Amino acid sequence: MLKDTTVENAENIGVLNVDPSLEPYKDHFIYRSKRYFEQKALIEKYEGSLEEFAQGYLKFGFNKEKDGIVYREWAPAAQEAQLIGDFNGWNGSNHKMEKNEFGVWMLKIPDNGGKPSIPHNSRVKFRFKQSNGTWVDRIPAWIRYATVDPNQFGAAYDGVYWDPPPSERYEFKHPRPPKPISPRIYEAHVGMSCPEPRISTYREFADDVLPRIRANNYNTVQLMAIMEHSYYASFGYHVTNFFAVSGRSGTPEDLKYLIDKAHSFGLLVLMDVVHSHASNNVSDGLSGFDVGQRTQDSYFHTGERGYHKLWDSRLFNYANWEVLRFLLSNLRWWLGEFQFDGFRFDGVTSMLYHHHGINIAFTGNYSEYFSFATDIDAVVYLMLANCLVHRLLPDAITIAEDVSGMPALCRPLSECGIGFNYRLAMAIPDKWIDYLKNKEDLDWSMQEIVHTLTNRRYTEKCIAYAESHDQSIVGDKTIAFSLMDNEMYTGMSDLQPASPVVDRGIALHKIIHFLTMALGGEGYLNFMGNEFGHPEWIDFPREGNSWSYDKCRRQWSLVDTDHLRYKYMNEFNRAMNLLDDRFSFLASAKQIVSNASDLDKVIVFERGDLVFVFNFHPEKTYHGYKVGCDLPGKYRVALDSDAFEFGGHGRVGHNVDHFTSPEGIPGVAETNFNNRPNSFRVLAPARTSVVYYKVDENAERKSEEKAAAGDTNTEV
């Protein structure tokens, strides 16, 4: 019965109804669907359920059981094994482990006098003998905390047994906030979030940075570099300890405090999870368990398949039972123990294909996505991961970092999609960088920009962004610094007139980010500091910069100093988010571009019932510029990038009513103006964006009547 149901489900390829042009690849979808249902059925048969399977942390690693602590480790290649640490003077002769038929080593450490023999916050390691007789010490794979001696350069990390007493254990006080209809994401790195040249803490971020995020009307925080990584300059992407909170910024309890405080502000918290690869560091990480054994007995593939040439890192064997247990349990651990609200999956392109996207220029041809180059093992893992996450937390958000544009990545599992809620619109920042570096303002193509912003798969949602952490790492610059460069050091004072470079830079910074948000996707992302035009670039301390933290911090004083112009970009960023709060345009499926004029350098479009007018021309201001719209009536300004409060020149009147005129024959698009049945005329100053909303004239009339009657509790 189970087999028949599996086959029936596997052949229900709903994505073909959404995109019939996928029909030639139906066999591929059927094959991967069968593999998914078969793997899921096996897990349910032998482990009870996917949810139970993903509770490996209750079995592996260190767990309290009756009268003692039980430690388990999967290490089939080990010939002998011991547990060592502070608790036994790093001598494992009295703490030898036993291996079962599945390659799992186990040891029970009895309590001593009613107290655990391994004290909380004490160091531990797994010592095992390789087939060549050599003994090696490794950090337990499922360790929940790891530390390093900060006073010893290049010191190895130690695993830490983390089991605080109730008085020290953080208890969550606030429920998860409701899922927003559209995520407005603030991407942040805790370590580099303070103004001083040092590593910031979880509690400092919670107390000092979260209020800024909430004040700027974001509804979601995405935290980078949470999983422990021994090399700080890896930006958190070379993970060494998957279940451990990065100890540089504090303890697991400190991270819980941060997430709980975010929830108290109504902010969801997503985690940047790295399951696409693992650090090559054998001393501190999971790679240390690979001692040359066959792939069935390892977390990783053997040979070239197990190594990422560009990243210098190890690649998981997603077909391995214990790897699936490890990674799926990792997701459940972060969701449950720390109350994360979802994940941004890093490096998904590398997972989806055997070639990992290396030297591949994806053109959108479907044969690039569905062939022998596709890693079905990884696809099945991602399907299982999305199934698990959304079963445990139906409102969870999962985002795929995929540059390839694989179809059905963000379609439901029930349709044979991979199940992500969103994908990152990764082509957008590349386009802006290309324009800023290589094109004069008058050479910018409005049609090309619009194509890049709207070139996404129907019914698959995207998170749009003009720049993330990737665009400002060493070797590149933030958009603000690309626009204004050295003048940011001397020309940002509001006590003097803005230079042409600064005036252009602030104006373009505002409209580049706003156009990206309004037209580029169903959600929006901003990296910490870019909301106010943070200058320069990001460079983590490393040998090449003499281990300097100077470019690895956020200079909040720039936006807090009232006489500096950074405040204008910040205020506009806040207003952008507030506009979506008010009109929910990001969630609207109505997105119609009626004008993308390369001659005028003007873009006009509707998102929801708002009308957006962007003028990128460096010099021309258009008086009485005709814009098309859907609904007839009266329109007013909802947001104006040229307003004085945003550092503009105040050229657009906000108390002006714009009345529409009908265009052509109703219902006959070719007779309309730019295929829109109505139009009105606006002032479109150079390098500005202005948004218009339709006035509810009935509500306005009632409000005026109440006001005339003396009722002061009126809203317009």
N, C-alpha and C positions, 0 to 999 in steps of 0.2 A: 504493500500500500504506500509505504514511504517512497519507494522507488518510482512508482507511477506518478505520484504527486510531484515529485522532483522534476521528472521529465516534462510533465504538463506545465509546471511553472516556468521551466527553462525555455520552453518554446513560445511563451507569451512575450513577444518582443514589441512592447508598446511604443518604443522610440520610433519604430517604422511608421506609426500613425502620425507622429509629430513631424517626422522628416522622411517622406517616402523615398527620397534620393539615397537613403541608406540601404535600400532593398538589396542591391548587389552584394552587400556584406552581411546578409541575414545569417549565413552559416557561421560567420565569426561570432556574431552576437549569441547564437544558440550555443556554440561551443563554450564561450566564457560563462554564459548563464548556467549551463549544466555543471561546469566546474565549481561555480559559486554554490549552487544548491547541494552538490555532492559534498563539498567541504563542510558546509554548514550542517548537513545531515550527519556526517561523521562526528563532528564536535558534539552534537546533541545526543548521539548514540553513546559515546564514550565518556562525555563530561557532564551530561545532564542538560545543559543549555549553553548558548553562547554567553549569556550573562555569567553563569557559573564558571565557565572556562576562563573568563576575563577577570577572575578573582585570584589569579595566580599568586598575588602578593600575600594572600592568607596562608599559602602553603610554602612558597619559596622565600628565601631570605630569612630574616629573624622574626619569629612569632612566639608570643607567649602561649604556652599550653599548661596543662595542670602540673604544678610543682616545678616548672622550669621553662627554659627557652629552647625552642627547637629551631635549628638552622639547616636549611636545605639549599643545595646548589646543583644545577645541571651542568656536569662537566664530564661527559663520557670518555674524553681522551685522557683524563687523569688516571694514573696508576695507583696512587695513594693520595690521601688528602687529610689535612688538619685545619683546625680553626685556631688562629693566633690573635693576640691583642694585648692591650694593657692589662686585661683581667687575668692573664696567665703568664705575664712577663715575657710575652712573645715566644713562648716555648709551647709548641703544640703536641708534645709527646703524650700528654695526658688528655688530649682532646682530638683523638683520631676519629675520622669519619668512616662511615660504611656506605657502599654503593649498591643500589638495586639494579634490576635488570634493564631499567630505562636510562641508566647513566646518571641517576640522581644520587648525590651524596647527602648523608643525613647524620646529624649529631644532636643529642639532647643534653643540655647543660643544666643539671639540677639546681634549684634554688639553694641558697646557703643561709640557713637561719631564717627562713621565711622571706628572704630578699633575693632578687635576681643576682646571679653570679656575675653577670656582665652589667656593670653600672651604666646608667644612662649617660650619654655623651662621652663614652670612652671609645678608643680606637680599636678597630678589628680588621683582620685580613684573612683571606682564604689562601692557604698554602697547599700546593699540590705538586706531585712528582710527574714529570713528563716521561714519555716512553724511552727517552735516552738516559733516564736516571737523574736528570737535573731537577732540583726543587725550585719553584718560583712562587712569589707572593703576589696575589692579586686582590683588588677591591671586589667584594662580593657583588655579583651582577645586579641583585635586587636591593642594594643598599639604599637607604632613604636619606642619607646625609653623608657628605664627604668634606674633609678639610685638608688644608695644607699649611705648613709652617710658614707664615709670612716673612719671617726673618731669615729664611734660608733660600737663596736663589736657586731656582730649578729643582726644588724639593719635590719628591713624589707625594701624591695625595694619599690620605688614609681614609678608609671607610670608618664611619662613626655609627655606633649603635644608638638609635634615637628612640627613646621611649620616656618622654618627660612625665613627671608625676602630675596628678590632676591639677595641682595648684599652678603649674607652669604651662599646662596644655591650653592652647587657645580654643575657645568655644565660640562658634559663629552665633551672632546676635541678629543678623538681618537676613530676610528671605531673598531669594534670587529676584531681581526685577523682572517685570514682564518683557517678553521679547519685542523689540521695536519692529515696526512694519518695514523699516529700512535702516540698516546699520550705518551709522556715521562713526567711523572708527578712528581712534587716536592711537597710532602705533608708537610704542614707547620702549625704551631700554632703561631699566631701572639704574643700572650701574653708572651710566653717563648722564643722569638726570639732574645732578646738582651743579651749581655754578663753580664750585671749587675744583681744582685739578686733582681729583681723587675718585674713589668708587663710592657711589651713594648707596643707601640702604633701603630695604623695603618699607620700613617705617617712615623714613624721610620722604620717600615718594608718596606714600599714602597721605601724609600730613601736608606736604608742600605742593605736590604736583597734581594730585587728584582734584583739589578745588579749582585749579586752573582749567582742567579738562571739562569739568562740569560747567564752569562759567562760560566756556566757549561753545556750549550746547552740543557737545558730543554725547552719544548715548552708549558707546562701546569703547573699551580699552583693549588693545592687543599688546600683550607683553612678550618681548623677545628675551632670549637668553636666560630662561628660567631653569631649564635642565642643566645639570652641572657639566661644565666644560673646562678642562684644565688650561686651555689656551685662551686667555681673555680676548685676544685680538681676532679670534675666529667669529666674533659677533654672536657667539652662542650656537653656531651651526656645526661645530665638531664636538658632538656630545660624547662625554665619557661615561657618565652615570645617569641612566635614564629615569630612575625613580627618585633621584636626589635633587633637592632645591639647590640652586647655585649658592654656595656658602659665602661668596664674596660680599653679598648684600644682606646677609642675615641668616636666620634659622627658618625651618619650616613654619614655626609658629608666627614668625614675623611676616612671612608671605601670606598666611591666613588672615592676619590683621589687615594687610593691604586689600585683599580681595573682599573681605567683609566690609571694609570702609567704602570701597567702590560700590558695592551693592547698596549701601546706605545712601549713596548719592544717586541711585537709580541707574548706575552704569553696569552693563554686562562686562565680563572679563574673558577675553579669548587668550589662548596660549599658543604661541608659535611652537608647534610640535615638529620634531625632526625624526621621522621614521624612514627617510630616504637613504640614509647612510649613517655611519658611526665613525668616531675619531679613530685614527690609525695608531693612537697612543696605547702601547701595550702595558705600560706601567700603571696607568691610571684608569683605563677603560675596558670596555667589553672586548676589545680586540685582543686583550691579554689572555683570553680564554682559548684563542685559536693558536694551537701549537703544532700545526701541520697535519691535523687529522682530516679525515674525509668530511665532505660537506654535510652528510647526514648527522654528524656528531658536532657540528659547529653552528654558530649563529650566522655565519657568512658563507657565501659561495667560495669555492677554491679557485685558484688560478686567476686569470685575467677577469673572469666574470665577477669575482669577489672584490675587485679593486676599481675605484673611480680615478682615472688618470688625471683629470683636471683638479679634483678636490683633494687628492691624496688621502682617501678615506676608504673604509670598508663598506661592502654592499651586502645587505641581508639576503638570506635564502628564504623567501616568503613562502616556499612550499613546505618548510620544516615545521612540524607540529609544535615544537617548543619555541620556535621563533614567533609563531602566531600567538601562542599563549603569552609570551613575553610582551609583544607589542600591543596586543589587545588589552592585556591587563594594565599596561602602562597608561592607556587612554582612560580606562575606568578609574585608575588610581588618581589621576589628576582631576577628573570630574567629581569624584566622590570625596576624597580626602581634603581637597583644596577648594572645592565648589567652583571650579572654572565653568564657564557657560558655553564652551565650544573651543574649536581649534582652527588655526590656520596651518594647513599641512604644507611644510616646506619641501621643495625639490620634487614635486609630483611628476614633472616631465621626465626627470631622471628615472623615476620608478616605472613609468608607463612603457618605456622602450628599452630594448637590450642595448641600443646605441647611446642611451641616456641623453639624447638630444645633442651630443657632441658633434660639432661641424655639420649640423643638419639645419637647413633653411626650410622651415615648414611653409608650404604654399597654400594649404587649404584643400589640396587634393585628398579625397577620402582614402585613397590607397596608402597614404602615408601613415594613417592611423590604425588600419585594420589589416595586418599582414603578419608574417613571421617575425617581424621586428618588434611586435607588441609583446610585452612581458605579461603573459596571462596570470602568472603566479602573483605578480604585484597588483594587477587589476582586481583579482579575487580578494587579496588582502584589503584593498581600499574599499571594496564593496562590503566586506565583513566589518570593517572599521566603521563605516557610515551606518550600517545596520545596528551595530552595538551602541554607538553614541546616541542615535535617535531613539532607540528603545529605552535606554537609561534616562535620557533627557529629551523628550519629544521637541522641546523648543530650542535645543542646542543649535548652534550655528557652526557649520563646517565650510571652510574656504580652501580651495585648491590653488596652489601656486603652480600654474601650468602655462607655459609659453606656447605650447604646440597648438592649442585650440581643439583638442580632441572632442569630437561630437559625443553627446550623451554623458559627458563628465558630470554635468549638473542636472541630470534628469533622475527621477526616483528609481529606486531598486525595483519597484513593481513593474517598471517599463524596461528593465534591463539596462538602466543607466547605472552610473557608479555611485550616485547618491549624494554628491556634494550639494550644499545650498547655493554656493557662489564660487566663481573663479575670479582670480585677479586679472584685470584688463591690462596686461603687461606691455602691450604695444603702445599705449598712450604716453607714458613717460619717455619712451624712446623717441617718439615723434617730436615731443617738445624739446628734448635735448638736441635733436638734429636741427630743428629750426633755430634755436638759440645760438648754436655753434656755427651753423653753416649758411644761414640765409639772412639777407637784409629784410627789414620790416616789410617793404613793398613787394618782396618776392614770396611772402607767405601766401599759401593757397588755402582759401577758405573751404573749398570743396574737398581738398585733401585732408584738412583737419577734421571736417565733419565726417568724412569716410572713416578715418581712424577711430573717432569717438563712437560711431554708431555701428561699426563692423563687429557685431557680436551675434551669437547664435540666438535665433528666436526661441523663446521660452527657457533659455538658460541664463541665469542672472549673473551679473558681473559687479565686482567692486572696482570702481574707477579711482585713479589717483594720478596726480601730476608728477609727484615725486614721493619716494619712500626712503628708507635708509639706504637702499641700493644706489640711488642717484647721487648721494653726497659722501660716499666713502672715499678714502684717499685716492687721488688721481682724478677726481671729479669735483663738482661744486654743487651747492644748493642752487635752486632756480634764482633766488634773490641775488646770490653772489655772481652767478653767470650774467645777470642783467646789470648789476651795478659795480661789481668787482671792487677795486680799491677805493672807490668813492664812498663805500659803506664805512670806511674808517674816518672819513672827513666830512661827508656831506649829509649825514642823517640828522643833524640838528634842526629842530623846528624854529629856532631863533633866527634863522637866515633863510632867504628864498632857496627853493630846491633848484639844483642844477638840472640841465636837460637830461643828463644821465639818470639822476635819481628820480625825477618826475616820470620819465619813461619807465624806469624799473618798477616803481611802486604801482603804476597804472597797469602794466602788463602782468605783474605778479598777481594782482587781484583778479584780472579777467581770465588768465590762464587757469588758475585754480577753480574759478567759478564755472567756466565753460566745461571743464573736465567733470566737475561734480554734476552739473545740470544735464549734460548730454551723454556722459560716458558710461553710465551703468545704473544699477538699481541700489547701489550703496556707494559710500565714499570713504576714502582713507587718507589720512594726513600723518606724516611722521613728526614726532615731537620737536617743536621749535619752528618748523616750517610755516606754521600758521602766522607767525609774525616776521617771517623772512630772515630766519637765523643765517648769519653770514658764514663764509668760509666752507669748511668741509669736516668730515669725521675721520679721525685717525687715532686708532687705539694705541696705547703704549706698546712699543715693540723696539727691537734692537735698532731698526732703521731710523727711528726718531728719538733715540737715546732714552727710550722708555718714558716719554713725555705724555702727560694727561691733558695738555693744553687744548688739543682739538677733540678731546673725548669728554665733553661736558656741555651743559646748556647754559647760556648766559642770559638768565631771566631778567637781569637788571636792564637789559636793552629795551624790553617791552614795558618794564615797570617805570622807567624814567620818562616823565611826562613830556620833556622837551625833545625827545627823540622820535623820529618818524615811524619806528617799528610799531608803535601803538596803532597806527592807521591800518596796517595790514592785519593786525590782530583783531581789530574791531570789525573789519569787513569779514574776516573768517567767522567770527561769532555771528554776524548777521546772516551769512550764507546758511549756516546751520539752523538759525532761528526761522529763516524763510521756509525750510523744509518742515520744521516743527509746525509751522502755521498752515502750510498748504499741502504737505505730504506729496510733493511733486516727484520725489525719487521712487515712490511706490506706484506711480501712475504708469500704466501701459501705453497711455496716449503720448506719443513722442513723434511729432511731425515737423520736419525741417522744410520751411517754405521758401527760404532764400539762403544761398551760400554764394555770394557774389565776389569773385576774385577781382573784379574791377573796382567795386566800392569798398572791398575788404569788410563786408558786413555779413553776419549770420543772424537769421531770424528763425525761431522755432517755438513750438508750443510743447510744454511738458505739463500734463494735466490740463488745467484751464488757465495756466499762466502763459504769458507771451514774453519771450526773452529776445532782447535785441543787443547784439554785440557788434561794436564797431572797432575793428583792429587797425583802421587807417591811422598812420602816424600824424597826419595833419588835417584831414578833411572832417569838418563837422557838417552833418546833414540836417538842414532845416525842413520840417514837413516831410520826413522820410516815410514812405508808405509801407506799412507792414500788414500782412494778412493774418487773419484769425478765424476761428471756428464760430464762436458764439457772438451774436450781436449784442450791443448794449454800451455801457459806459465803463471805461477803463481808467485806472489810476496807477501811479508808481508804487510798487511794492518794495523795490530795492534798487538803489542807484550807486554804482561804484564811484561816481564822480561827486558824491556828496562831501561836504566839508568834513564831516565826522570821520570819513575814510581817507582823508588826505587829498581829496579831489578839489575841483575848481567850482563846484556848485552851479553848474551851467543848466541843470535840468530842474524845472519847476515841479514841486511835489504836490502843489495844490491845484493842478490843472486837470480838468476832466477831458478825456479823449473819447469822442463818440464815434461809433462805427458807421460805415456806409456799406450797403449791400453791393456785392460784386457779381455781375452776370446772372445766369439762370440758376436758381436754387437746384442743387443736386446734379448739376452738369459741371464737373470740375474744370474742364477745358475752357469754359467761359468765365471762370472765376479769376481772381488776382492771385497769381502763384498757387493756383489750385485751392485757394481758400475762399469761402463764400462771403466773407466780410473783411473789412480793412479799416484801419485808422492811421493817422499820421502822428509822427513823434519827432522830437529833437534827439539826434544821435551824435553826441560829441565824439571827437577822436579819442581812441583808446579808452572806451568805456563800455560798461554793460548796464542796461536798465531793464528791469522786469516789471511787467504790468499785470495787474489782477482785475478781474471783472467785478464791478461793484454790484452787490446784491441790493438793487434799488428798492425792493419791497421792505427789506430789513432796515435800510437807511431811512425810508419814509416813516416807518413806525417809530424809529429812534428819534427822529425829529419831532414827531407828534408828542412823544412822551416828554421830550425836553421842553416843548412849548407848554405842556401841561404842568410843568414844575417838577417832574420826576428827574432827579439828578442821577439815579442809578441806571444810566443808559450806556449802551455800547454801540459804537459805530463800526 
